[in-house]
Amino acid sequence: MDSVATLVRSDSRRALATLIRILGDIDLAEESLQDAVAQALEHWPRSGTPQNPLAWLITTARNKAIDRQRRRVLETRYSESQKDLFETLTAEDGMEEAVLGLHIHDDLLRLIFTCCHPALARPVQIALTLKTIAGLSVAEIASGFLVPVKTMEQRLTRAKRKIADAGIPYEVPRPADLPARLDAVLTVVYLIFNEGYSSSGDGDLIRVDLCREAIRLARMLVRLFRGEPEISGLLALLLLQHSRHRARLDSQGHIITLDKQNRSDWDKAMIAEGQSLVEKALHQKRPGPYQIQAAIAAVHSQALDPAQTDWAQIAELYAALERRQSSPVVTLNRAAAIAKAEGAEAGLALLATIEEVTDMRRYHHFHSVRGALLRDCGQVSDAIAAFEQALLLTRNPSELTFLRKQIADLRGNGLASKA
C-alpha cells in the first residue's frame, strides 16, 4: 500500500497539470483527480498497478470530470471545443495514446507560467503554484506566508476565479511575454525545490520527488532561455544542493549535519554538472542571486573534507548576495559562515542585528543556528532555550529529533526536552 501511495503521489502533480489544461478549470481538475486517486488507492493494491499509471490517473480523472459536468449541467463553463474533446476521448486506450502525445511533462511548465500571469499579485502567483504544482496544503502555504488559513483559502479562490474569468490560457506565453513572468517562475521552481529539500510538513524531511521535479523544470527553462546566466545558476544551485541528499539522513531518518556527512555519498556527476554550469554562468559577468548561491554550494562541493571548506570565501559570497538580495535569511546564513571563519562570537554579533525581526522570531532555523553558536560559546542555558524555541516552531519529525538531541546532549543526561 505504501508503494502504491508513493507512486500515486509522484504522478498526481503531472496529472493535475494536464487535467487543468484539458478541462480549463482548476477546481474541477482537482476534484476529479481526488476521485481518481481514491479509486487508485482502493483498486491498485488488489488488481495491480496499471502499465501506465500516469495515463490511468488522467483518463480516470477526466472521466470523473465528464460525470461531474453532466451532473452539474455547467454548459456555460465549457466551450463546444471542450465538449468535442470529451466526446473524442471516450475510450481509455484512446485517451492513453492522446495523453502520451500531449507532452505531459510540458504541462507542468505551462501551469507554472499560467499561475505566474501578471494579472495575479506576486504572493498569489507563488501561493497558487505551490498549491497546484508542489501539492502543498493550504495550511502549509498559509504558514509560509504567515497568514491565517482562511485568508489563504480566500486568496487562492479569488486567483482561480480570476484565471477563469479573464480566460488566461494554459500555455507557455509568447517569447515577447516571457521576461515579465520569468522572475516569478524562477522563484516558484526554487520554492518547489526548497520544499523538497527541507519539507515544512510533518512527513519526510526530504521529498526527492519535488527536488527532481524542480530540477526537471529548471532544465526546461534553460532550454527555453538559452544563454540566460541566472537560469543556469538556478539549475546549478539545485543540482549542487541535491547532490548531497543521500548523505543528509541516516538509516533512521535522523539529520546528519554537513560537517559529519559521508562525502563519498555525494553524487559526483551532479556536482560536476553543477560546477560547470555555475562557472559558465559567472563568466558572463552578469551575476545574480541564484548564481551567487550556486557559487556558495560549489565551494562546499569542492571540499573533500569539512576542514578544507573555505568559510571565508563563503562568508564573502553571502555578503555579495546580501548586497543584491538583502533579507534576514541571507544575513542568518552569512552569520553561520562568519562563525565558522572567525568564531562563534562573531556569528552571534551578526545574528543580534536581526533577532528582533518578526520573521526571524518565527523561523526555527534562526533559533537553531543561534542555539548552536551559543553552545559553541559555552552559554549552555541560553543555548538550550534557543533550541527549545526552535522546537516550538517546527513540525518535521527529523528536525524535532535533531533539536531534542542537541538539548539532551547539552543537559548531559540523555533526556529529551519537555517540549
C-alpha positions in Angstrom: 0.0 0.0 0.0 2.8 2.4 0.8 4.4 1.8 -2.6 1.1 2.5 -4.3 0.6 5.7 -2.3 4.1 6.9 -3.2 3.5 6.2 -6.9 0.2 8.0 -6.9 1.7 11.0 -5.1 4.6 11.2 -7.6 2.3 11.1 -10.6 -0.5 13.2 -9.3 1.1 16.7 -9.9 1.8 15.9 -13.6 -1.7 14.5 -13.9 -3.2 17.7 -12.4 -1.2 19.9 -14.7 -2.5 18.1 -17.8 -6.1 17.9 -16.4 -6.1 21.7 -15.8 -5.1 22.3 -19.4 -7.6 19.8 -20.8 -10.5 20.9 -18.6 -9.7 24.6 -18.3 -10.8 24.6 -14.7 -8.5 24.3 -11.6 -11.3 23.3 -9.2 -12.8 20.7 -11.5 -9.4 19.2 -12.2 -8.5 19.0 -8.5 -11.8 17.4 -7.5 -11.7 14.9 -10.4 -8.1 13.9 -9.6 -9.0 13.4 -6.0 -11.7 10.9 -7.1 -9.2 9.1 -9.4 -6.6 9.0 -6.6 -9.1 7.5 -4.2 -10.0 4.9 -6.8 -6.4 4.0 -7.4 -5.6 3.6 -3.7 -8.6 1.3 -3.4 -8.1 -0.9 -6.5 -4.4 -0.9 -7.4 -3.3 -2.9 -4.3 -5.7 -5.6 -5.3 -5.6 -5.5 -9.1 -2.1 -4.4 -9.6 -0.5 -1.2 -10.9 -1.5 -0.3 -14.5 1.2 -0.3 -17.1 1.0 3.5 -17.4 -0.1 4.8 -14.0 0.0 8.5 -15.1 -2.2 7.9 -18.1 -4.6 5.9 -15.9 -4.9 8.7 -13.5 -5.6 11.3 -16.2 -8.0 9.0 -18.0 -10.0 8.2 -14.8 -10.0 11.8 -13.6 -11.1 13.1 -17.0 -14.0 10.6 -17.0 -14.9 11.7 -13.5 -14.9 15.3 -14.8 -17.3 14.4 -17.6 -19.6 12.8 -15.0 -19.4 15.9 -12.9 -20.1 18.1 -15.9 -23.2 16.2 -16.8 -24.5 16.1 -13.3 -24.0 19.8 -12.7 -25.0 20.8 -16.2 -22.4 23.5 -16.4 -22.9 24.2 -20.1 -21.9 27.8 -19.8 -18.5 27.0 -18.4 -17.4 24.8 -21.3 -17.0 25.7 -24.9 -18.0 23.5 -27.8 -14.4 22.6 -28.4 -14.0 21.3 -24.9 -17.2 19.2 -25.3 -15.8 17.8 -28.6 -12.6 16.9 -26.8 -14.6 15.0 -24.2 -16.5 13.1 -26.8 -13.5 12.2 -28.9 -11.5 10.8 -25.9 -14.0 8.4 -24.6 -12.1 5.1 -24.8 -9.3 4.5 -22.2 -6.9 3.2 -24.8 -7.5 6.2 -27.0 -7.0 8.6 -24.1 -3.8 6.9 -23.1 -2.4 7.4 -26.6 -3.6 11.0 -26.6 -2.1 11.8 -23.2 1.3 10.5 -24.3 1.1 12.8 -27.3 0.2 15.8 -25.2 3.7 16.2 -23.8 2.7 15.7 -20.2 6.0 17.0 -18.8 5.4 20.3 -20.5 2.0 20.8 -18.9 3.7 21.5 -15.5 5.7 24.3 -17.1 2.6 25.6 -18.8 0.7 25.6 -15.5 3.6 27.5 -13.7 3.5 30.2 -16.3 -0.3 30.4 -16.0 -0.1 30.7 -12.2 2.6 33.4 -12.7 0.5 35.6 -15.0 1.0 39.3 -14.4 -2.7 39.7 -13.7 -2.1 38.0 -10.4 -0.3 39.6 -7.5 3.2 38.2 -6.9 2.4 36.5 -3.5 -0.7 34.9 -5.1 1.3 33.7 -8.0 3.6 31.9 -5.7 0.9 30.5 -3.4 -1.2 29.2 -6.3 1.8 27.5 -7.8 2.8 25.9 -4.6 -0.7 24.5 -4.2 -1.1 23.2 -7.7 2.5 22.1 -8.6 4.1 21.3 -5.2 0.9 19.9 -3.8 1.3 21.8 -0.5 -1.8 22.1 1.7 -3.4 25.5 2.2 -2.3 25.3 5.9 1.4 24.8 4.9 1.2 27.7 2.4 -0.5 29.9 4.9 2.2 29.1 7.5 4.9 30.0 5.0 3.2 33.4 4.3 2.5 33.9 8.0 -1.3 34.5 7.3 -4.4 32.7 8.7 -5.6 29.6 6.7 -8.9 31.3 5.9 -7.1 34.2 4.4 -5.0 32.0 2.2 -8.1 30.0 1.1 -9.8 33.2 0.0 -6.7 34.3 -1.9 -6.5 31.0 -3.8 -10.2 31.0 -4.6 -10.0 34.5 -6.0 -7.0 33.7 -8.0 -8.7 30.6 -9.6 -11.7 32.7 -10.4 -9.6 35.4 -11.9 -7.9 32.9 -14.2 -11.2 31.6 -15.3 -13.0 34.9 -15.7 -10.1 36.5 -17.6 -9.7 33.5 -19.9 -6.0 33.2 -19.1 -4.7 30.4 -21.4 -2.8 27.4 -20.0 0.3 27.7 -22.2 3.9 28.9 -22.2 3.5 32.5 -23.4 5.0 34.0 -26.5 8.7 34.9 -26.3 7.9 38.6 -26.0 5.8 37.9 -22.9 8.2 35.6 -21.2 10.6 38.0 -19.5 7.7 39.6 -17.5 6.9 36.3 -15.9 10.4 34.8 -15.7 11.4 36.1 -12.2 8.2 34.7 -10.6 8.7 31.4 -12.5 12.3 31.0 -11.2 11.0 31.8 -7.7 8.4 29.1 -7.7 10.8 26.5 -9.1 13.2 27.4 -6.4 10.5 27.2 -3.7 9.3 23.8 -5.0 12.9 22.6 -4.6 13.1 24.1 -1.1 10.0 22.3 -0.1 11.6 19.0 -1.3 15.0 19.8 0.2 13.5 20.6 3.7 9.8 19.8 3.9 7.7 22.1 6.1 5.2 19.2 6.6 5.1 16.5 9.2 6.3 13.8 6.9 9.8 13.0 5.5 12.3 15.8 5.7 13.5 15.3 2.1 10.9 14.9 -0.6 13.1 13.6 -3.5 10.1 13.8 -5.9 9.8 17.5 -5.5 13.6 18.1 -5.8 13.7 16.1 -9.0 10.7 17.9 -10.4 12.2 21.3 -9.7 15.4 20.2 -11.4 13.5 19.0 -14.4 11.6 22.2 -14.7 14.8 24.2 -14.4 16.3 22.2 -17.2 13.3 23.0 -19.4 13.7 26.7 -18.6 17.4 26.5 -19.5 16.3 25.2 -22.9 13.7 27.9 -23.3 16.1 30.7 -22.3 19.4 29.6 -23.8 22.3 31.7 -22.5 20.4 33.3 -19.6 23.0 33.0 -16.8 20.6 33.3 -13.9 18.6 30.3 -15.1 21.8 28.3 -15.4 22.7 29.5 -11.9 19.4 28.2 -10.6 19.8 24.8 -12.2 23.4 24.7 -10.9 22.2 25.5 -7.4 19.6 22.8 -7.4 22.0 20.2 -8.7 24.7 21.0 -6.2 22.2 21.0 -3.3 20.5 17.8 -4.3 23.9 16.1 -4.9 24.1 15.7 -1.1 20.6 14.2 -0.4 21.8 10.6 0.2 24.2 11.8 2.9 21.8 14.1 4.8 19.9 11.5 6.7 20.9 8.2 8.4 19.0 4.9 8.1 16.6 6.0 10.8 15.8 9.3 9.1 17.9 11.4 11.6 19.6 14.5 10.3 23.4 14.3 9.6 24.9 17.8 9.6 27.1 18.9 6.8 30.3 18.6 8.7 29.5 14.9 9.6 28.2 13.7 6.2 30.0 10.9 4.3 31.1 12.9 1.3 31.7 9.7 -0.7 27.8 9.5 -0.8 27.6 12.8 -2.6 26.6 12.5 -6.3 29.8 13.3 -8.2 28.1 13.5 -11.6 25.6 16.0 -10.3 28.4 18.0 -8.6 30.4 18.1 -11.8 27.4 19.3 -13.9 26.5 22.0 -11.3 30.1 23.3 -11.0 30.4 23.5 -14.8 27.1 25.4 -15.1 27.9 28.0 -12.4 31.3 28.5 -13.9 29.9 29.2 -17.3 27.2 31.4 -15.9 29.6 33.6 -13.9 31.9 34.0 -16.9 29.1 36.1 -18.5 29.7 38.7 -15.8 26.0 39.2 -15.0 25.9 37.7 -11.5 22.5 37.3 -9.8 21.2 35.8 -6.6 20.9 32.2 -8.0 24.4 32.3 -9.4 25.9 33.5 -6.1 24.0 30.8 -4.2 25.3 28.3 -6.7 28.8 29.5 -6.2 28.4 29.0 -2.4 27.2 25.5 -3.0 30.1 24.9 -5.4 32.6 25.9 -2.7 31.1 23.4 -0.3 31.2 20.7 -3.0 34.9 21.3 -3.6 35.9 20.4 0.0 36.7 16.7 0.2 37.0 17.1 3.9 34.9 19.5 6.1 38.2 21.1 7.4 39.1 22.1 3.9 35.9 24.2 3.5 36.8 27.8 2.6 34.4 29.5 5.0 35.9 32.9 4.5 35.1 32.8 0.8 31.6 31.5 1.6 31.1 34.5 4.0 32.2 36.9 1.3 29.8 35.3 -1.2 26.9 35.7 1.3 27.9 39.4 1.7 27.7 39.8 -2.1 24.3 38.1 -2.0 23.2 40.3 0.7 24.0 43.4 -1.4 21.9 42.1 -4.2 19.1 40.5 -2.3 19.0 41.8 1.2 17.0 39.7 3.6 17.2 38.4 7.2 17.6 34.8 5.9 20.7 35.8 3.9 22.1 37.5 7.0 21.4 34.4 9.0 23.4 32.3 6.6 26.2 34.8 6.5 26.3 34.8 10.3 26.7 31.0 10.3 29.5 31.3 7.7 31.3 34.0 9.7 31.0 31.9 12.8 32.9 29.2 11.0 35.5 31.6 9.6 36.0 33.9 12.6 34.5 32.3 15.6 31.0 31.8 17.2 31.2 35.2 18.9 31.4 37.0 15.5 28.5 35.0 14.2 26.4 35.8 17.3 27.1 39.5 16.9 25.7 39.5 13.4 22.7 37.4 14.5 21.9 40.1 17.1 21.2 42.6 14.2 18.2 40.5 13.1 17.0 38.9 16.3 14.1 41.4 16.6 12.9 40.8 13.1 9.4 39.3 13.3 10.1 36.7 10.6 13.2 35.5 12.4 11.5 35.2 15.7 9.1 32.8 13.9 11.8 31.0 12.0 13.0 27.8 13.6 16.3 27.8 11.7 17.2 31.2 13.3 16.8 29.8 16.8 18.6 26.6 15.8 21.6 28.4 14.5 21.6 30.7 17.5 21.5 27.7 19.8 24.5 26.1 18.1 26.5 29.3 18.3 25.6 29.9 22.0 26.6 26.3 22.7 30.0 26.9 21.0 30.5 29.9 23.2 29.8 27.8 26.3 26.5 29.5 27.1 24.6 26.3 27.8 21.4 27.6 29.4 20.9 30.1 26.6 21.6 27.5 24.0 19.0 25.1 25.5 16.5 27.9 25.5 17.2 28.7 21.8 16.9 25.1 20.8 13.6 24.8 22.7 12.3 27.8 20.9 13.2 26.2 17.6 11.3 23.0 18.8 8.1 25.1 19.1 8.3 26.3 15.5 8.8 23.1 13.5 6.6 20.1 12.9 9.0 17.9 10.9 9.9 14.7 12.7 13.6 14.7 11.6 14.1 18.3 12.7 12.3 17.6 16.0 14.5 14.6 16.7 17.6 16.6 15.8 16.7 19.5 18.1 15.8 17.3 21.0 19.2 15.6 20.7 21.0 18.9 20.9 19.1 19.7 24.1 19.8 16.3 25.5 23.5 16.5 24.8 23.7 19.9 26.4 21.9 18.7 29.5 24.2 15.7 29.6 21.6 13.3 30.9 20.2 11.8 27.7 16.7 13.2 28.3 14.8 14.9 25.6 13.3 18.3 26.1 10.0 18.5 27.9 8.8 20.3 24.8 
